[in-house]
Amino acid sequence: MAYLELKNVYKTYGQGADATEVLTDINLSIEEGEFVAIVGFTGSGKTTLVNLINGLLQPTSGEVLFKGEPVKDTSHDRGVIFQNYSLLPWLTVGQNVHMAVREAFPKASKSELQKRVRDFVDMVSLSPAINKRPKELSGGMRQRVAVARALAMNPEMIIMDEPLGALDALTRGNLQDEILNIWSKDKRTALLITNDVDEGIYMADRIIPLRPGPNATLGPEFKIDIERPRDKTALNDNPVYKKTRNAIIEYLMDIGNERKAVVQQEYVLPDLSPKSFVA
């Protein structure tokens, strides 16, 4: 039995003539301990897919199963790291993490909760900033708080919705390594949504493209047969990396060109001639 499974999932917004089918015939199976990346274009329905998996949305048809049970609502078992941090601005770093920990462990003592907060804030190297508020932090530091908050709840699966997309290259690279280091300690099941092919290859066990919407659906999977831990510098000279990267980019370019051709056909301008006026 797959750890996470999507069976013939469709998601439509609106009704009747205004209905738009965002996701079409989504079938996905992720095993326990796997790190899977879904790569897609902006506006292809990646966030809708995440919200179906974490229980914020329900499919129009089809099933989303987590450990064999239908996903009907959000759960502490599925920790989500969002792109926009989603931190409460009036709370400190420690308080943002503490709020999530208290919700996940309602029977824990005050000292147990405080220790868990300190441990996970330290895990993302933010102990010196534990009493600072989000406005006092850089973008990278805020995202690390979001990572600490999600992991401190001890989720059985980590879901990341383009968590590093808004960061500069150096901060993004550092956080990729931090997330991988944390993941490698107990190999929790992980799903990464990204538009960066290199990020997917560096972090995941396999990559699955999401074809552009509307009617977006999953494409063929690409397995990343590169031994862990991976060295970013060495990857550039790795023949498997080059072959895999080229295959994914070629596939994405092909479906991008297909989509462009369809859009051009849908919006063909009429053949009009200027009207002449006689003075």
C-alpha positions in Angstrom: 0.0 0.0 0.0 1.3 3.4 -1.0 1.9 6.0 1.8 0.2 8.7 -0.2 -2.0 7.9 -3.2 -4.1 10.0 -5.6 -6.5 8.0 -7.6 -8.1 9.6 -10.7 -8.3 13.0 -9.1 -10.1 15.8 -10.9 -10.5 19.3 -9.5 -12.9 21.9 -11.0 -13.6 25.4 -9.9 -16.9 27.1 -10.7 -20.1 25.6 -12.1 -21.9 25.2 -15.4 -20.6 27.4 -18.2 -18.1 29.1 -15.8 -16.5 25.8 -14.7 -12.8 25.4 -15.2 -11.1 22.0 -14.8 -7.8 22.8 -13.2 -6.5 19.2 -12.6 -7.4 16.2 -14.7 -6.9 12.5 -14.1 -4.2 12.9 -11.5 -2.7 9.5 -10.4 0.2 9.6 -8.0 1.7 7.0 -5.6 4.5 7.8 -3.1 6.0 5.2 -0.9 7.0 5.7 2.7 10.4 7.4 3.0 10.5 8.6 -0.6 11.4 12.1 -1.6 9.4 13.1 -4.7 9.5 16.4 -6.6 6.7 17.7 -8.8 8.0 20.2 -11.4 5.7 22.5 -13.3 5.1 25.9 -14.9 3.7 28.8 -13.0 -0.1 28.5 -13.0 -0.2 24.8 -13.8 -2.1 23.9 -10.7 0.7 23.0 -8.4 -0.7 24.8 -5.3 -4.2 23.3 -6.0 -2.5 19.9 -5.9 -0.8 20.6 -2.6 -4.1 21.8 -1.1 -5.8 18.6 -2.1 -3.0 16.5 -0.5 -3.0 18.5 2.8 -6.8 18.5 3.0 -7.5 22.2 2.5 -9.4 21.3 -0.7 -11.5 18.3 -1.7 -11.3 16.8 -5.2 -14.3 17.2 -7.5 -13.9 13.5 -8.2 -11.4 10.8 -7.3 -9.6 10.0 -4.1 -6.7 11.3 -2.1 -5.5 8.6 0.4 -2.9 8.9 3.2 -1.9 5.6 4.6 -4.9 4.1 3.0 -7.4 6.5 4.6 -9.2 9.3 2.6 -7.9 12.8 3.3 -10.9 14.8 4.5 -9.2 17.6 6.4 -5.8 19.0 7.5 -3.7 16.9 9.9 -0.6 17.2 12.0 0.6 14.0 10.2 1.2 16.1 7.1 3.4 19.1 7.8 3.2 21.8 5.1 6.0 24.4 4.4 4.4 27.2 2.3 6.2 29.6 0.0 5.1 32.7 1.8 6.2 31.6 5.4 2.8 32.2 6.9 4.3 33.4 10.2 2.2 35.5 12.7 4.0 38.9 12.7 3.1 39.7 16.3 4.8 36.5 17.6 8.5 35.9 18.1 10.3 33.0 16.4 9.9 30.8 19.5 6.3 31.7 19.9 5.5 30.9 16.2 7.0 27.5 16.7 5.5 27.0 20.1 2.0 27.7 18.9 2.3 24.8 16.4 3.9 22.5 18.9 1.2 23.1 21.5 -1.4 22.3 18.9 0.3 19.0 17.9 1.1 17.9 21.5 -1.8 19.1 23.7 -0.9 16.7 26.5 2.7 17.7 26.7 4.0 19.6 29.7 5.1 23.2 29.5 8.8 22.2 29.9 8.5 19.5 27.2 7.0 22.0 24.8 9.7 24.6 25.5 12.4 22.0 25.0 10.9 21.0 21.7 10.7 24.6 20.5 14.4 25.2 21.5 15.6 22.0 19.8 13.9 22.7 16.5 14.8 26.4 16.5 18.4 25.3 17.1 18.1 22.7 14.3 17.7 25.5 11.8 20.4 27.6 13.4 18.1 30.4 14.7 18.7 30.1 18.5 20.2 33.7 18.6 17.0 35.0 16.9 14.5 33.0 19.0 13.0 36.2 20.6 12.9 38.2 17.4 9.7 38.9 15.4 9.4 38.1 11.6 9.9 41.8 10.6 13.4 41.6 12.2 14.4 38.6 10.1 15.6 38.1 6.5 13.6 36.1 4.0 15.9 33.1 4.5 15.5 33.3 8.3 11.7 33.5 8.0 11.7 30.4 5.8 13.8 28.6 8.3 11.3 29.4 11.0 8.6 27.9 8.8 10.7 24.7 8.3 11.3 24.5 12.1 7.6 25.0 12.8 6.5 22.3 10.4 9.1 19.7 11.6 8.5 20.4 15.3 5.0 19.0 14.9 6.6 15.7 14.1 4.7 15.1 10.8 4.8 11.7 9.1 5.0 13.5 5.8 6.5 16.8 4.8 4.8 18.8 2.0 6.7 21.7 0.5 4.9 24.2 -1.8 7.8 26.0 -3.6 9.2 26.9 -0.2 12.5 28.4 -1.6 11.2 30.1 -4.7 11.3 33.7 -3.3 14.9 33.4 -1.9 18.2 34.6 -3.3 20.4 31.8 -4.8 22.8 31.6 -1.9 20.0 31.4 0.8 18.1 28.9 -1.4 21.1 26.7 -1.7 21.8 26.7 2.0 18.2 25.9 2.8 18.1 23.1 0.3 21.0 21.5 2.2 19.4 22.1 5.6 16.1 20.5 4.5 18.0 17.5 3.1 20.1 17.2 6.3 16.9 17.1 8.4 15.2 14.7 6.0 18.1 12.3 6.0 18.0 11.8 9.7 14.8 9.8 9.7 13.8 9.7 6.0 10.3 11.1 6.5 8.2 10.9 3.3 8.6 14.2 1.5 6.9 15.9 -1.5 8.5 19.0 -3.0 6.6 21.3 -5.4 9.0 23.4 -7.4 9.6 25.1 -10.8 13.3 24.5 -10.6 14.5 21.3 -12.3 18.0 21.5 -10.7 16.5 21.8 -7.3 14.3 18.7 -7.9 17.3 16.6 -9.2 19.4 17.7 -6.2 16.8 16.9 -3.6 14.5 14.2 -4.8 14.4 10.5 -5.6 12.2 11.0 -8.6 10.7 14.0 -10.5 7.2 14.1 -12.0 6.3 17.0 -14.4 2.9 18.6 -14.1 1.6 19.5 -17.5 0.3 23.1 -17.9 -3.4 23.8 -17.1 -6.2 24.1 -17.4 -6.8 20.3 -17.4 -3.3 19.9 -16.0 -2.2 16.3 -15.5 1.0 14.5 -14.4 3.6 13.5 -17.0 6.1 10.6 -17.0 8.3 10.2 -14.0 12.1 10.6 -14.1 14.1 8.6 -11.6 17.2 10.3 -10.1 19.7 7.5 -9.9 22.4 9.6 -8.2 23.8 8.4 -4.9 23.2 10.4 -1.7 24.5 12.6 -0.2 24.8 14.6 -3.4 27.5 17.2 -4.1 26.2 20.2 -6.0 29.7 21.0 -7.5 30.2 17.4 -8.5 26.8 17.1 -10.1 27.8 19.4 -13.0 30.3 16.7 -14.1 28.0 13.7 -13.4 26.8 12.1 -16.7 23.6 10.8 -15.0 22.8 14.3 -13.8 23.3 15.7 -17.3 21.3 13.1 -19.0 18.4 13.3 -16.5 18.4 17.1 -16.6 18.4 17.3 -20.4 15.5 14.8 -20.6 13.4 16.7 -18.1 14.0 20.1 -19.7 13.4 18.7 -23.2 10.1 17.3 -22.0 9.1 20.6 -20.3 10.0 22.6 -23.5 8.0 20.2 -25.6 4.8 20.6 -23.5 5.4 24.3 -23.3 5.5 24.6 -27.0 2.4 22.5 -27.3 0.5 24.7 -24.9 1.7 27.9 -26.8 0.4 26.5 -30.1 -3.0 25.7 -28.5 -3.2 29.3 -27.0 -2.3 30.8 -30.4 -5.0 28.8 -32.1 -7.6 29.9 -29.5 -6.8 33.5 -30.0 -6.4 33.9 -33.7 -7.1 37.5 -34.7 -9.7 38.1 -37.4 -8.6 39.0 -40.9 -9.7 42.7 -40.9 -9.1 45.4 -43.5 -9.0 49.0 -42.6 -12.2 50.9 -43.6 -11.5 53.6 -46.2 -13.2 56.9 -46.0 -13.8 59.2 -48.9 -13.3 62.9 -48.1 
